[in-house]
Amino acid sequence: MWPRIRKDREREERARRYTDEAMLRADEIMDRVKGRMFSECFTDHGLATRVANAGPKLVLSFELQFLWGFFHEFVQTEEFPTNGYDRIKLHLLHRLVRVHGYELKEATAEANAVEDLFNEDDPLFREISRLGMLSFHAPVDEAMVLILRAIDETGWKDAKDDR
């Protein structure tokens, strides 16, 4: 019995360290990405207007899609007996609850909506999550700016309505 309890505690500790590292790294990259976006807004009136008009819900949607890609790469750094895509969603849930103050039910709905974009092979989702994947390996601080400018070129209204 004691060896099993010890093994369970070791597994729990390993999972806690893994989750803490995921949240720390996500916080760091999102601080950099959002910081760059806001600093660009000070020098680009058009971008500032688009961000202000988009509202926080759209910016959060982009954050979650970006982090899907980031966590996609992160979940490959350690072996666990759970599905990697489920772990991506768990990291998103954790962030929504911890950083954005969501209740679990709301956070689950948001994470499921991001997973739906993945399953639908949405082209905008693919591009946003690809920037997240790249940022895991070498931070792309201008990721949010690139996303917003690309959407502006292809039709801001459509992106706003779809997300």
ABEGO torsion letter per residue (X at the ends): XAAAAAAAAAAAAAAAAAAAAAAAAAAAAAAAAAAAAAAAAAABAAAAAAAAAAEAAAAAAAAAAAAAAAAAAAAAABBBABBAAAAAAAAAAAAAAAAAGBBAAAAAAAAAAAAAAAAAGBAAAAAAAAAAAAAAABBBAAAAAAAAAAAAAAGAAAAAAAX
